[in-house]
Amino acid sequence: ELSDFTGNGVALLGISAGALSAQNLGGTIHVDRSLFILGQRGLLPVVITDGKGQVTLPIRQGLAGMSFFAQAVMVDPLQASGYALTNGEQITVCP
């Protein structure tokens, strides 16, 4: 679940095989775009309604024990940069 956004819109979720720490879009980007694994151009659109959105991802066989890194961004005119970023999260696939 993506939450704590302001209002409605579409967030872009990036899931990467590697972590990163780079300043951009008014915050810290925690996913390595060169290692994105999902969606066109590595970004998966997620509809945000009343500040929340959900995404379900298929887990393929053989991924148990692997870690991925996720972060979402959404246009937010209330932010000084014009964008809202989620925290970066590490996801480990359990068997």
Helices and strands as residue ranges (DSSP letters): E 9-16, E 19-24, E 27-31, G 33-35, G 40-42, E 43-48, E 67-75, E 83-85, E 89-92
